[in-house]
């Protein structure tokens, strides 16, 4: 699986994340469903075709853990950040997003709306 390093340029003290790049339908359908834990330095990056509120919406059905979810637009800016609770039916970002970063709940404080994000695919 392809991996990317994700850095928040507005929080250089925050540890970078290594996320699985997930752009296929099957990868996005499975997501992190039925995983029991996620390390604080890892995540899943769901990649949509374009900025959209509907396409960037997620569900937490089948999830065994809560997640920090960060929605990022094509301009690489954070447009929404939320703690997604397990077994909840739907989370929709406040603004259109192309990327959905799912990571450990303790990483929620590392991201704020308006932050600039950088992906490094040279791992």
HELIX and SHEET records of a PDB file:
HELIX    1   1 UNK A   25  UNK A   30  1                                   6    
HELIX    2   2 UNK A  105  UNK A  110  5                                   6    
SHEET    1   A 7 UNK A  78  UNK A  84  0                                        
SHEET    2   A 7 UNK A  67  UNK A  72 -1                                        
SHEET    3   A 7 UNK A  97  UNK A 103 -1                                        
SHEET    4   A 7 UNK A  42  UNK A  52 -1                                        
SHEET    5   A 7 UNK A  17  UNK A  22  1                                        
SHEET    6   A 7 UNK A   3  UNK A   8 -1                                        
SHEET    7   A 7 UNK A 117  UNK A 120 -1                                        
END                                                                             
